[in-house]
Amino acid sequence: MNHPAFASNHVAVVTGAASGIGLAAARRFAGLGMNVVLADLPGERLDKAARETAAVSPHGPDSVIAIATDVSSTDSLEALQAGAIARFSRVHVLMNNAGIQPGSAIFGAQDAWEKVFAVNLWGVINGSRIFAPAMIAHGQPGLIINTGSKQGITTPPGDPAYNVAKAGVKAFTEALQHDLRTTPDCNITAHLLIPGFVHTGLTANGRTEKPEAAWTAQETVDFMMQSLESSDFYILCPDNDVARATDEKRILWAAGDIIENRPPLSRWHPDYADAFKAFLAKDRPGIS
Ligand SMILES: NC(=O)c1ccc[n+]([C@@H]2O[C@H](COP(=O)([O-])OP(=O)(O)OC[C@H]3O[C@@H](n4cnc5c(N)ncnc54)[C@H](O)[C@@H]3O)[C@@H](O)[C@H]2O)c1
């Protein structure tokens, strides 16, 4: 049983679809008989992804198109929406998934901050704002899935621009879902995909073999589909290293920094190392 938005002949648009989680999702949607629009930066990678996706569609190549898109440009996202509507009339599933992680430092290059925000945060905000009105208006069931990150929730040290952008994706998607559920006659819901460690172009660093700890993109999409079937908003994926129980404790500890008046990111503060270790070892720790 899939969510009703995933019906055969319905339409899915996936950004960042030339690789990784986006490509796995595009292939899954096509396999269900959906019409699929793959959006990514122009080039052979995108065209190849569209051919691979069409190959698994029961409806053949006419049901899959690639539209070269730069999600950091509103013009480009508007052209994507217009192209999807021109070809398939309406959109049921929008997956704002394109992302980059070039690295950043608090006092590092301005350009890195702006690029990461433009793709990972503005790409998601603008994608949602551009597609949602027509998705609401057609009245059929639909989903907006925005790809966030655990780094936007527990905000570990090391890549602050990525964390801030992904924290923004979480806050935006929560607000979006609140808005959708209070909109009369709205059949669209929003969801936050929170992948674990997934072996993709983003994390591979030239490595072809999947690290033991990582999930495949397909496993991540399997988990996403199960979670959407039960209408979960937070799609908190585990991986081969981190079980859900550990994620829950890490999230609780991060929230506990405020409640317990600890320093921020106390999980990585040497004075709190033992306390955090003990917290992780407890069966079901509360915040205080
Ligand atoms: N892989 C992980 O462990 C992991 C963990 C948490 C979150 N994520 C998130 O998952 C999403 C998908 O990433 P992935 O891991 O599949 O990586 P990936 O690199 O395999 O795929 C990302 C895709 O986004 C595309 N992209 C980049 N900039 C773009 C732009 N301006 N316009 C259009 N497309 C653009 C890339 O070309 C690429 O095809 C990202 O948002 C990423 O932040 C990944």
The ligand as an SDF file (V2000), in Angstrom:
LIG
                    3D

 44 48  0  0  0  0  0  0  0  0999 V2000
   24.1050   11.3330    1.5450 N   0  0  0  0  0  0  0  0  0  0  0  0
   23.8710   11.5880    2.8240 C   0  0  0  0  0  0  0  0  0  0  0  0
   24.4500   10.9430    3.7410 O   0  0  0  0  0  0  0  0  0  0  0  0
   22.8920   12.6710    3.1960 C   0  0  0  0  0  0  0  0  0  0  0  0
   22.5880   12.8490    4.5550 C   0  0  0  0  0  0  0  0  0  0  0  0
   21.6980   13.8440    4.9120 C   0  0  0  0  0  0  0  0  0  0  0  0
   21.1140   14.6300    3.9390 C   0  0  0  0  0  0  0  0  0  0  0  0
   21.4170   14.4470    2.6240 N   0  0  0  0  0  0  0  0  0  0  0  0
   20.7520   15.3190    1.6430 C   0  0  0  0  0  0  0  0  0  0  0  0
   20.1700   14.5050    0.6420 O   0  0  0  0  0  0  0  0  0  0  0  0
   19.9870   15.2840   -0.5420 C   0  0  0  0  0  0  0  0  0  0  0  0
   20.4280   14.4790   -1.7440 C   0  0  0  0  0  0  0  0  0  0  0  0
   21.8380   14.3210   -1.6820 O   0  0  0  0  0  0  0  0  0  0  0  0
   22.5780   12.9670   -2.0750 P   0  0  0  0  0  0  0  0  0  0  0  0
   23.2040   12.4580   -0.8350 O   0  0  0  0  0  0  0  0  0  0  0  0
   21.7160   12.0960   -2.8650 O   0  0  0  0  0  0  0  0  0  0  0  0
   23.7760   13.5820   -2.9380 O   0  0  0  0  0  0  0  0  0  0  0  0
   24.1210   13.5520   -4.4970 P   0  0  0  0  0  0  0  0  0  0  0  0
   25.3040   14.4410   -4.6550 O   0  0  0  0  0  0  0  0  0  0  0  0
   24.2530   12.1440   -4.9700 O   0  0  0  0  0  0  0  0  0  0  0  0
   22.8320   14.2040   -5.1830 O   0  0  0  0  0  0  0  0  0  0  0  0
   22.5680   15.5780   -5.1090 C   0  0  0  0  0  0  0  0  0  0  0  0
   22.1470   16.0570   -6.4880 C   0  0  0  0  0  0  0  0  0  0  0  0
   21.7940   17.4540   -6.3870 O   0  0  0  0  0  0  0  0  0  0  0  0
   22.2330   18.0600   -7.5890 C   0  0  0  0  0  0  0  0  0  0  0  0
   22.3940   19.5120   -7.4540 N   0  0  0  0  0  0  0  0  0  0  0  0
   23.3810   20.1920   -6.8250 C   0  0  0  0  0  0  0  0  0  0  0  0
   23.2190   21.5150   -6.9980 N   0  0  0  0  0  0  0  0  0  0  0  0
   22.0960   21.6680   -7.7450 C   0  0  0  0  0  0  0  0  0  0  0  0
   21.4300   22.7990   -8.2610 C   0  0  0  0  0  0  0  0  0  0  0  0
   21.8700   24.0470   -8.0340 N   0  0  0  0  0  0  0  0  0  0  0  0
   20.3090   22.6130   -8.9970 N   0  0  0  0  0  0  0  0  0  0  0  0
   19.8510   21.3560   -9.2550 C   0  0  0  0  0  0  0  0  0  0  0  0
   20.4610   20.2420   -8.7920 N   0  0  0  0  0  0  0  0  0  0  0  0
   21.5650   20.4030   -8.0510 C   0  0  0  0  0  0  0  0  0  0  0  0
   23.5640   17.3900   -7.8820 C   0  0  0  0  0  0  0  0  0  0  0  0
   23.9510   17.6030   -9.2410 O   0  0  0  0  0  0  0  0  0  0  0  0
   23.2540   15.9410   -7.5360 C   0  0  0  0  0  0  0  0  0  0  0  0
   22.8150   15.2150   -8.6680 O   0  0  0  0  0  0  0  0  0  0  0  0
   20.7570   16.5820   -0.3130 C   0  0  0  0  0  0  0  0  0  0  0  0
   19.8380   17.6090    0.0260 O   0  0  0  0  0  0  0  0  0  0  0  0
   21.6420   16.2670    0.8670 C   0  0  0  0  0  0  0  0  0  0  0  0
   21.9710   17.4170    1.6100 O   0  0  0  0  0  0  0  0  0  0  0  0
   22.2940   13.4800    2.2200 C   0  0  0  0  0  0  0  0  0  0  0  0
  1  2  1  0
  2  3  2  0
  2  4  1  0
  4  5  1  0
  4 44  2  0
  5  6  2  0
  6  7  1  0
  7  8  2  0
  8  9  1  0
  8 44  1  0
  9 10  1  0
  9 42  1  0
 10 11  1  0
 11 12  1  0
 11 40  1  0
 12 13  1  0
 13 14  1  0
 14 15  2  0
 14 16  1  0
 14 17  1  0
 17 18  1  0
 18 19  2  0
 18 20  1  0
 18 21  1  0
 21 22  1  0
 22 23  1  0
 23 24  1  0
 23 38  1  0
 24 25  1  0
 25 26  1  0
 25 36  1  0
 26 27  1  0
 26 35  1  0
 27 28  2  0
 28 29  1  0
 29 30  1  0
 29 35  2  0
 30 31  1  0
 30 32  2  0
 32 33  1  0
 33 34  2  0
 34 35  1  0
 36 37  1  0
 36 38  1  0
 38 39  1  0
 40 41  1  0
 40 42  1  0
 42 43  1  0
M  CHG  2   8   1  16  -1
M  END
$$$$
